[in-house]
Amino acid sequence: MDSLLILVPAALTLGLLALATFLWALAHGQFDDPEGSAERILFDDEE
């Protein structure tokens, strides 16, 4: 039972850290164009 006093807060802290990182990435536009890079690598823009 003593290990739960350490593991539960550690799990909550890591979960909140992961959530904060995801929300930061979402707010800074990291997921704006998921298809663009996949298509850009296949086609040349130069003519």
Helices and strands as residue ranges (DSSP letters): H 4-27, H 36-40
